[in-house]
Amino acid sequence: MDPKSTYWLEIKLLGNTKKVRKDVHCFCFDKVVDSDTTTLKDLVDEITNQYPPGYLEIANVQYYDADFKTVLVQV
């Protein structure tokens, strides 16, 4: 992995707000991603294989930029 193209991502998985426990808002984990070899679809597929969505749930991805405080990509 090239250090110039490697990123440390903080990923938060949110569940259905009607079914989620009240004391847990989201599930967080960190992941190292190489932008030269990973596409967004590969990243989403890898996460959904590791943490599969429940029955009738669809995985949505949003990229939040903390500097600009905006959601830049929504898949």
N, CA, C and O atoms as CSV, one atom per row, in Angstrom:
chain,resi,resn,atom,element,x,y,z
A,1,MET,N,N,0.838,-1.188,0.000
A,1,MET,CA,C,0.000,0.000,0.000
A,1,MET,C,C,0.878,1.245,0.000
A,1,MET,O,O,1.860,1.342,0.736
A,2,ASP,N,N,0.502,2.168,-0.829
A,2,ASP,CA,C,1.201,3.441,-0.906
A,2,ASP,C,C,0.665,4.363,0.197
A,2,ASP,O,O,-0.541,4.604,0.259
A,3,PRO,N,N,1.539,4.879,1.063
A,3,PRO,CA,C,1.048,5.740,2.155
A,3,PRO,C,C,0.356,7.012,1.670
A,3,PRO,O,O,-0.465,7.579,2.391
A,4,LYS,N,N,0.674,7.462,0.466
A,4,LYS,CA,C,0.045,8.686,-0.047
A,4,LYS,C,C,-1.383,8.451,-0.519
A,4,LYS,O,O,-2.168,9.393,-0.624
A,5,SER,N,N,-1.720,7.199,-0.802
A,5,SER,CA,C,-3.073,6.909,-1.286
A,5,SER,C,C,-3.883,6.079,-0.288
A,5,SER,O,O,-4.950,5.568,-0.628
A,6,THR,N,N,-3.384,5.946,0.932
A,6,THR,CA,C,-4.060,5.155,1.956
A,6,THR,C,C,-4.788,6.084,2.928
A,6,THR,O,O,-4.245,7.099,3.365
A,7,TYR,N,N,-6.022,5.717,3.256
A,7,TYR,CA,C,-6.845,6.542,4.139
A,7,TYR,C,C,-7.383,5.695,5.280
A,7,TYR,O,O,-7.667,4.509,5.110
A,8,TRP,N,N,-7.520,6.312,6.432
A,8,TRP,CA,C,-8.098,5.697,7.623
A,8,TRP,C,C,-9.530,6.211,7.715
A,8,TRP,O,O,-9.749,7.400,7.949
A,9,LEU,N,N,-10.509,5.319,7.531
A,9,LEU,CA,C,-11.908,5.718,7.546
A,9,LEU,C,C,-12.554,5.337,8.867
A,9,LEU,O,O,-12.331,4.241,9.382
A,10,GLU,N,N,-13.346,6.232,9.407
A,10,GLU,CA,C,-14.189,5.926,10.562
A,10,GLU,C,C,-15.579,5.660,10.010
A,10,GLU,O,O,-16.217,6.556,9.457
A,11,ILE,N,N,-16.045,4.434,10.160
A,11,ILE,CA,C,-17.310,4.012,9.569
A,11,ILE,C,C,-18.332,3.826,10.681
A,11,ILE,O,O,-18.061,3.186,11.697
A,12,LYS,N,N,-19.518,4.402,10.468
A,12,LYS,CA,C,-20.620,4.278,11.427
A,12,LYS,C,C,-21.786,3.612,10.719
A,12,LYS,O,O,-22.276,4.099,9.700
A,13,LEU,N,N,-22.220,2.496,11.272
A,13,LEU,CA,C,-23.374,1.781,10.725
A,13,LEU,C,C,-24.599,2.135,11.560
A,13,LEU,O,O,-24.609,1.962,12.779
A,14,LEU,N,N,-25.612,2.625,10.896
A,14,LEU,CA,C,-26.862,2.992,11.552
A,14,LEU,C,C,-27.929,1.983,11.180
A,14,LEU,O,O,-27.970,1.511,10.044
A,15,GLY,N,N,-28.773,1.656,12.107
A,15,GLY,CA,C,-29.861,0.716,11.847
A,15,GLY,C,C,-31.189,1.431,11.707
A,15,GLY,O,O,-31.254,2.660,11.684
A,16,ASN,N,N,-32.228,0.653,11.614
A,16,ASN,CA,C,-33.584,1.180,11.542
A,16,ASN,C,C,-33.904,1.898,12.849
A,16,ASN,O,O,-33.789,1.303,13.921
A,17,THR,N,N,-34.298,3.149,12.779
A,17,THR,CA,C,-34.535,3.946,13.988
A,17,THR,C,C,-35.708,3.418,14.813
A,17,THR,O,O,-35.781,3.679,16.014
A,18,LYS,N,N,-36.619,2.686,14.190
A,18,LYS,CA,C,-37.751,2.133,14.928
A,18,LYS,C,C,-37.389,0.844,15.661
A,18,LYS,O,O,-38.035,0.486,16.646
A,19,LYS,N,N,-36.346,0.140,15.179
A,19,LYS,CA,C,-35.982,-1.129,15.769
A,19,LYS,C,C,-34.699,-1.074,16.591
A,19,LYS,O,O,-34.378,-2.033,17.292
A,20,VAL,N,N,-33.970,0.018,16.516
A,20,VAL,CA,C,-32.677,0.103,17.190
A,20,VAL,C,C,-32.865,0.275,18.697
A,20,VAL,O,O,-33.858,0.840,19.155
A,21,ARG,N,N,-31.898,-0.219,19.447
A,21,ARG,CA,C,-31.948,-0.037,20.905
A,21,ARG,C,C,-31.775,1.444,21.223
A,21,ARG,O,O,-31.051,2.153,20.524
A,22,LYS,N,N,-32.420,1.894,22.245
A,22,LYS,CA,C,-32.396,3.322,22.595
A,22,LYS,C,C,-31.043,3.770,23.139
A,22,LYS,O,O,-30.697,4.945,23.024
A,23,ASP,N,N,-30.266,2.852,23.732
A,23,ASP,CA,C,-28.975,3.236,24.301
A,23,ASP,C,C,-27.829,3.127,23.297
A,23,ASP,O,O,-26.710,3.527,23.616
A,24,VAL,N,N,-28.071,2.598,22.087
A,24,VAL,CA,C,-27.036,2.469,21.063
A,24,VAL,C,C,-27.501,3.221,19.821
A,24,VAL,O,O,-28.509,2.860,19.215
A,25,HIS,N,N,-26.772,4.259,19.445
A,25,HIS,CA,C,-27.158,5.057,18.282
A,25,HIS,C,C,-26.569,4.496,16.990
A,25,HIS,O,O,-27.227,4.513,15.950
A,26,CYS,N,N,-25.335,3.999,17.051
A,26,CYS,CA,C,-24.711,3.453,15.858
A,26,CYS,C,C,-23.586,2.501,16.255
A,26,CYS,O,O,-23.150,2.478,17.406
A,27,PHE,N,N,-23.130,1.721,15.285
A,27,PHE,CA,C,-22.020,0.800,15.465
A,27,PHE,C,C,-20.845,1.382,14.699
A,27,PHE,O,O,-20.962,1.612,13.495
A,28,CYS,N,N,-19.719,1.626,15.351
A,28,CYS,CA,C,-18.573,2.273,14.733
A,28,CYS,C,C,-17.394,1.315,14.627
A,28,CYS,O,O,-17.163,0.498,15.518
A,29,PHE,N,N,-16.651,1.424,13.529
A,29,PHE,CA,C,-15.397,0.711,13.379
A,29,PHE,C,C,-14.513,1.485,12.410
A,29,PHE,O,O,-15.002,2.319,11.649
A,30,ASP,N,N,-13.225,1.211,12.439
A,30,ASP,CA,C,-12.255,1.881,11.573
A,30,ASP,C,C,-11.755,0.909,10.518
A,30,ASP,O,O,-11.697,-0.300,10.741
A,31,LYS,N,N,-11.394,1.463,9.358
A,31,LYS,CA,C,-10.925,0.636,8.250
A,31,LYS,C,C,-9.882,1.420,7.462
A,31,LYS,O,O,-10.040,2.615,7.216
A,32,VAL,N,N,-8.817,0.730,7.071
A,32,VAL,CA,C,-7.787,1.333,6.223
A,32,VAL,C,C,-8.119,0.985,4.784
A,32,VAL,O,O,-8.328,-0.182,4.455
A,33,VAL,N,N,-8.167,2.007,3.915
A,33,VAL,CA,C,-8.551,1.822,2.522
A,33,VAL,C,C,-7.476,2.425,1.629
A,33,VAL,O,O,-7.013,3.541,1.864
A,34,ASP,N,N,-7.085,1.677,0.603
A,34,ASP,CA,C,-6.143,2.167,-0.401
A,34,ASP,C,C,-6.955,2.668,-1.587
A,34,ASP,O,O,-7.642,1.882,-2.240
A,35,SER,N,N,-6.888,3.946,-1.871
A,35,SER,CA,C,-7.715,4.529,-2.926
A,35,SER,C,C,-7.264,4.121,-4.323
A,35,SER,O,O,-8.031,4.278,-5.274
A,36,ASP,N,N,-6.044,3.600,-4.482
A,36,ASP,CA,C,-5.581,3.151,-5.797
A,36,ASP,C,C,-6.211,1.815,-6.193
A,36,ASP,O,O,-6.398,1.558,-7.382
A,37,THR,N,N,-6.535,0.976,-5.239
A,37,THR,CA,C,-7.027,-0.363,-5.556
A,37,THR,C,C,-8.476,-0.601,-5.162
A,37,THR,O,O,-9.033,-1.639,-5.519
A,38,THR,N,N,-9.111,0.320,-4.439
A,38,THR,CA,C,-10.471,0.116,-3.952
A,38,THR,C,C,-11.425,1.098,-4.610
A,38,THR,O,O,-11.172,2.302,-4.633
A,39,THR,N,N,-12.525,0.577,-5.147
A,39,THR,CA,C,-13.584,1.443,-5.648
A,39,THR,C,C,-14.670,1.544,-4.580
A,39,THR,O,O,-14.670,0.783,-3.613
A,40,LEU,N,N,-15.583,2.476,-4.759
A,40,LEU,CA,C,-16.661,2.656,-3.783
A,40,LEU,C,C,-17.546,1.417,-3.730
A,40,LEU,O,O,-17.974,1.008,-2.651
A,41,LYS,N,N,-17.824,0.816,-4.884
A,41,LYS,CA,C,-18.650,-0.390,-4.902
A,41,LYS,C,C,-17.955,-1.533,-4.169
A,41,LYS,O,O,-18.605,-2.272,-3.429
A,42,ASP,N,N,-16.646,-1.692,-4.362
A,42,ASP,CA,C,-15.912,-2.739,-3.657
A,42,ASP,C,C,-15.944,-2.516,-2.152
A,42,ASP,O,O,-16.084,-3.466,-1.382
A,43,LEU,N,N,-15.813,-1.251,-1.731
A,43,LEU,CA,C,-15.851,-0.925,-0.308
A,43,LEU,C,C,-17.210,-1.259,0.298
A,43,LEU,O,O,-17.284,-1.852,1.373
A,44,VAL,N,N,-18.284,-0.879,-0.392
A,44,VAL,CA,C,-19.635,-1.158,0.101
A,44,VAL,C,C,-19.879,-2.662,0.141
A,44,VAL,O,O,-20.450,-3.172,1.105
A,45,ASP,N,N,-19.449,-3.379,-0.902
A,45,ASP,CA,C,-19.621,-4.833,-0.919
A,45,ASP,C,C,-18.859,-5.505,0.218
A,45,ASP,O,O,-19.365,-6.438,0.841
A,46,GLU,N,N,-17.650,-5.036,0.488
A,46,GLU,CA,C,-16.852,-5.616,1.569
A,46,GLU,C,C,-17.502,-5.385,2.932
A,46,GLU,O,O,-17.517,-6.282,3.775
A,47,ILE,N,N,-18.037,-4.188,3.145
A,47,ILE,CA,C,-18.683,-3.874,4.430
A,47,ILE,C,C,-19.980,-4.656,4.586
A,47,ILE,O,O,-20.256,-5.178,5.666
A,48,THR,N,N,-20.785,-4.746,3.518
A,48,THR,CA,C,-22.054,-5.469,3.626
A,48,THR,C,C,-21.837,-6.975,3.724
A,48,THR,O,O,-22.688,-7.675,4.273
A,49,ASN,N,N,-20.727,-7.495,3.210
A,49,ASN,CA,C,-20.422,-8.913,3.408
A,49,ASN,C,C,-20.000,-9.178,4.849
A,49,ASN,O,O,-20.335,-10.211,5.429
A,50,GLN,N,N,-19.256,-8.224,5.420
A,50,GLN,CA,C,-18.793,-8.380,6.803
A,50,GLN,C,C,-19.924,-8.142,7.793
A,50,GLN,O,O,-20.033,-8.856,8.790
A,51,TYR,N,N,-20.765,-7.150,7.531
A,51,TYR,CA,C,-21.901,-6.805,8.395
A,51,TYR,C,C,-23.159,-6.783,7.520
A,51,TYR,O,O,-23.570,-5.713,7.072
A,52,PRO,N,N,-23.774,-7.935,7.271
A,52,PRO,CA,C,-24.914,-7.987,6.342
A,52,PRO,C,C,-26.133,-7.251,6.887
A,52,PRO,O,O,-26.415,-7.302,8.084
A,53,PRO,N,N,-26.860,-6.561,5.992
A,53,PRO,CA,C,-28.098,-5.897,6.422
A,53,PRO,C,C,-29.157,-6.929,6.769
A,53,PRO,O,O,-29.101,-8.071,6.312
A,54,GLY,N,N,-30.118,-6.520,7.575
A,54,GLY,CA,C,-31.198,-7.405,7.986
A,54,GLY,C,C,-32.248,-7.560,6.906
A,54,GLY,O,O,-32.104,-7.045,5.797
A,55,TYR,N,N,-33.284,-8.263,7.239
A,55,TYR,CA,C,-34.386,-8.525,6.313
A,55,TYR,C,C,-35.037,-7.211,5.898
A,55,TYR,O,O,-35.372,-6.386,6.748
A,56,LEU,N,N,-35.216,-7.016,4.599
A,56,LEU,CA,C,-35.822,-5.820,3.985
A,56,LEU,C,C,-35.047,-4.534,4.298
A,56,LEU,O,O,-35.630,-3.450,4.271
A,57,GLU,N,N,-33.763,-4.634,4.589
A,57,GLU,CA,C,-32.926,-3.452,4.792
A,57,GLU,C,C,-32.012,-3.272,3.583
A,57,GLU,O,O,-31.577,-4.250,2.975
A,58,ILE,N,N,-31.727,-2.030,3.241
A,58,ILE,CA,C,-30.875,-1.693,2.113
A,58,ILE,C,C,-29.704,-0.872,2.636
A,58,ILE,O,O,-29.890,0.045,3.437
A,59,ALA,N,N,-28.509,-1.199,2.185
A,59,ALA,CA,C,-27.321,-0.460,2.612
A,59,ALA,C,C,-27.215,0.839,1.816
A,59,ALA,O,O,-27.215,0.817,0.586
A,60,ASN,N,N,-27.124,1.958,2.512
A,60,ASN,CA,C,-26.899,3.269,1.909
A,60,ASN,C,C,-25.577,3.807,2.419
A,60,ASN,O,O,-25.223,3.600,3.579
A,61,VAL,N,N,-24.847,4.497,1.555
A,61,VAL,CA,C,-23.543,5.041,1.920
A,61,VAL,C,C,-23.581,6.552,1.768
A,61,VAL,O,O,-24.026,7.076,0.747
A,62,GLN,N,N,-23.113,7.240,2.792
A,62,GLN,CA,C,-22.972,8.695,2.744
A,62,GLN,C,C,-21.570,9.055,3.186
A,62,GLN,O,O,-21.059,8.511,4.165
A,63,TYR,N,N,-20.951,9.970,2.465
A,63,TYR,CA,C,-19.623,10.446,2.834
A,63,TYR,C,C,-19.780,11.831,3.447
A,63,TYR,O,O,-20.285,12.751,2.803
A,64,TYR,N,N,-19.349,11.971,4.684
A,64,TYR,CA,C,-19.458,13.245,5.397
A,64,TYR,C,C,-18.081,13.863,5.520
A,64,TYR,O,O,-17.172,13.246,6.075
A,65,ASP,N,N,-17.916,15.065,5.013
A,65,ASP,CA,C,-16.654,15.790,5.121
A,65,ASP,C,C,-16.729,16.687,6.355
A,65,ASP,O,O,-17.529,17.621,6.399
A,66,ALA,N,N,-15.899,16.403,7.348
A,66,ALA,CA,C,-15.936,17.149,8.606
A,66,ALA,C,C,-15.447,18.579,8.430
A,66,ALA,O,O,-15.879,19.469,9.163
A,67,ASP,N,N,-14.553,18.818,7.474
A,67,ASP,CA,C,-14.059,20.180,7.250
A,67,ASP,C,C,-15.151,21.083,6.686
A,67,ASP,O,O,-15.329,22.211,7.144
A,68,PHE,N,N,-15.880,20.583,5.691
A,68,PHE,CA,C,-16.942,21.370,5.065
A,68,PHE,C,C,-18.296,21.196,5.747
A,68,PHE,O,O,-19.226,21.965,5.504
A,69,LYS,N,N,-18.403,20.160,6.619
A,69,LYS,CA,C,-19.643,19.846,7.323
A,69,LYS,C,C,-20.807,19.614,6.338
A,69,LYS,O,O,-21.914,20.118,6.524
A,70,THR,N,N,-20.509,18.831,5.284
A,70,THR,CA,C,-21.525,18.505,4.298
A,70,THR,C,C,-21.422,17.029,3.923
A,70,THR,O,O,-20.383,16.393,4.105
A,71,VAL,N,N,-22.521,16.504,3.396
A,71,VAL,CA,C,-22.532,15.164,2.835
A,71,VAL,C,C,-22.198,15.308,1.356
A,71,VAL,O,O,-22.931,15.957,0.610
A,72,LEU,N,N,-21.089,14.702,0.932
A,72,LEU,CA,C,-20.623,14.886,-0.438
A,72,LEU,C,C,-21.127,13.810,-1.390
A,72,LEU,O,O,-21.485,14.121,-2.526
A,73,VAL,N,N,-21.164,12.564,-0.960
A,73,VAL,CA,C,-21.572,11.462,-1.827
A,73,VAL,C,C,-22.659,10.674,-1.123
A,73,VAL,O,O,-22.557,10.378,0.068
A,74,GLN,N,N,-23.675,10.346,-1.852
A,74,GLN,CA,C,-24.739,9.520,-1.290
A,74,GLN,C,C,-25.048,8.430,-2.302
A,74,GLN,O,O,-25.485,8.712,-3.418
A,75,VAL,N,N,-24.818,7.176,-1.905
A,75,VAL,CA,C,-25.009,6.046,-2.820
A,75,VAL,C,C,-26.124,5.179,-2.304
A,75,VAL,O,O,-26.456,4.167,-2.921
